[in-house]
Amino acid sequence: MKHLGSASVLALCAMAAPALADVTPQQVWDNLEGYMASSGYAVTATESMSGGTLTVSDISMTVDIPEEDGTVSVNMGEMSFADKGDGSVEISWPASMPIGVMIDVDGEKVEVGLDYITMGGAMTASGTTDAMAYDYSADSISLVLSKLNVEGEEITRDMATFEMVMSGLGGNMVMSMADGMRMISQTLNGAGLTITGMASEPGTENGGNFSLAMAAFESSSESMVPGTVDYTDMPAMLAAGFAGAGEFSHSGVEMAFDVTDRGDNTNGSISTSSGRMAFAMSQDAMSFDGGNTDMTVAMQGAEIPLPISGKMAETSFNVSMPLQKSDTPQDAAIGLTLGGFETSDMIWGMLDPGGVLPRDPATVSADLTAKVTPFVSLLNEEEMMKVEMGEMMPGELNAVTLNALTVEAAGGKITGDGDFTFDNTDLTSFDGFPAPEGKLNLSVSGANGLIDKIIAMGLMSQEDAMGARMMLSMFTVPGSAPDSATSTIEFNDQGHILANGQRIK
């Protein structure tokens, strides 16, 4: 939806900053028109000046989608730019604007019509021609499906609907130019967001509906965009200096769906009490991280043997990686937390009908950082194709640090950390894997108690349990607390593996 998001700058962008100097209505329109042109849009309009107001009518913006052999067109009718007499300009636009999307994919033509509806919208531009600033607010903004035509067949409103509504909006944006680069800083906050949709097959019971309700949300972003940019050519964009970072957060989401297929019904819901997502990208690297709190999930249906339900106190992830090939090691990271997981008594009753196992919340968490040397650019299609065909190695692993590890469930717990380097010139000591050197430190608690409970459940015999206890004792030493143990697994520069000082390889 990049094209739709860019096009809506003229009436929906989040924007603002205090007035820095005088700007005229013509300068504000030229700034917006230039921004759209630099984003790849062909803009046409009719301009008319009367007094201190510039009226721009018959506004049409089109952009091609090369990868889908399609076109996005936005027709905005009329906008006005009025000099407020204090160096700023008031921008007005129609309450309802049509957006037409024409797509032709492999000969299949799809036409989508959307109504872009604003209630209580206001926008003011100020600043200078080199640093234009915008203030924006609206009681609500809606995006409603008004037309859907697939291969000449009209999909009527009783067959498909879609509506997105954002309420209580306010925000700001500042656009400036320097050394051929357009710098954009923007924020947006809203009181809420709802999305509803429905699809059905005429003459049958097949169909479904979807809904999402989000509480208060905030977003912010900073980007540097080349003066003229082709958004379909990401390697060229990055080479020209494109870079961006942003963050989005919300105060809770509730989602629900209900689908019927050939008489079988499946429905479910997901909710969270908060969430966030952040990203950063430049020609050298990219990163993503995010998470949610107090997530609940429920699902049932004909294809699901029993109703599924559960909740998790925390979910989070992070990943960062280099994008370009390099002769020297680069930073990388990955992390995942699934914390405080609980499931329903019904599922516990199937797994443990006697209630032997503790039903405390379970957690799995790992945080790793690394040094890697990329041999290819992730954005180079030819090089990535050679990697897929086995003609090139993607890179080499130089070092890994396990900052923290936690696995906790059913009364048992494992924690750990470690640090390793890798010798990529030695691929024989570990059967083709670079030889590691370093230590892994582990702490285990509740292991014997968990084994006793598994025996009581009848899932393990005493003989099997004896083997498991012997294996545990071989790799660990008793800890300071009851039913606890520690272990240090070391990989040395001679290709040996030691457990608590005792060589095992």
C-alpha positions, 0 to 999 in steps of 0.5 A: 500500500505504499502508493496509497500511503504516499498519495494521501499526503495531500489530505491525510499526512500527519504534520506540523511545526511552528511557523518559521517564516512566510510561505505563500499558497503557491509555494505550499502547493508546489511543495506538495506537488514536488513531493508527489512527483519525487515519489513517482506520481504523475500529477495533473491539476488546474490552478486558479488564483483569486485574492489570497486563495489558490484553488487547485481543481481536477487533481489527478495523480497516477503511478505505475506498479511495474512488478504487478503491471498495474496503475494506481490513480487518485482523483481528488477533485478540488483543494484550496490554499488560503493565505491566513495573513500570518505567514501560514496557509490553510489547506482545505479539501473535499470531505469525500475523495475517490481513489481508484486502483487499476491492477493487471496481474498476469492478464487478470484485471482488477479494479478497486474503488475506495472512498476517502472520507474526512470529518472535521479535518484541518491542515495548516502549512508554515515555514519556508520553501526549504523547510515546509511544516504542516499541522494536521488534525481530524475528527475521523478519517475513513477508507471505504470500499466502494467498487470491486471488479474482477475480470469484468465481474462486479463484486457487489456490496452483499458479496464484499465490504471493507471499511477502515476508520481512524478517529481523533487524529493529530500530527505533524510533518516537516519536509526539507531539502538539502544536498539533493535529499528530501528529509521528512520527519513526521508523527501521528497519534490517534484515539482509535482505529477500527477495521471491518470486512466481509466476503461471501459467495453468492448462493452458498453459506461460504464466507466470513468476516473480520474485525479489528479494534485498536485503542489509542496509537502513536507513530513517528518516523524519520527518513532521508529520500533522494530528490528523485526516487524509484520506490520499486528499485530498493537497491538503487534507492539505498545506493542513492542515500535512502534511509529511514527509521520509525516506531508505532505503538498502541494501547490495545487491540482486539481482533475477531474472525468467523469463516464458514466453508462448505458448512464448516465454521471456524472462528477465533479472537486475539487481543493484546493490552499494548504493542509496539513495532520499530524499524530502521533501514539504511544502505548498510543494515536493517533492523526490526523489533516489537512485541505485545503484552497480555496476549490472549488467543481463542479458536475453535472450528470443525478442523480443530479437534478441541477449542484452543485458548491461551494467554501470554504475558509478553511476546517480543522479538528483535532482528538486525542484519547487514545488507551489503557484502563486506570484507570485515565482520558486521553486527547481527542480532536475533532475540525472541521472548514468549513469556508467561504462557498459560493454556486452558484447563481443558487442554491441561486436562488432556495432557495431565488429567491427574493434575501432577504437573505444576501449571505455572506459566511457561517462558521461553526466551533467548537473546543472541548477538553475532558477528558475521561477514556477508559475501553477498548483498541481500538486495542483489537478486543475481547474488541471492539466486546464486546462493539459492542454487548453491553456487555462492556461500552467503557468508561466514559466522565469526562470533556468537554471544548468548546474552541470556537464555531462559526455558521455564515450564512444568516446575523446571527451569534452565538459564544460560549464557555463553560466548563463542568465536568461530574458525572458518579455516577449520571445517574438519574438526566439526564435520564441515561446521566452523570450529567453535571456541568458547564457553556455554554456562547453564543452570538447571533447577527442578529437573529431578522433580520434573522427572519424578512427576513424569514417572507418576504420570506413567510417561516414563519408566523407572529404568528410562528415568535412571538413564536420564538422571545418569546423563544429567549427572554426566554433564552437570555438577550439583548446585547450591540449592536443592534439586539444582545443577550447573554446567559449563560446556567448553569448546577449546582451540584444539577441537575438544569439548569439555563438560565441567573440565572433563573432556567428552570429545 
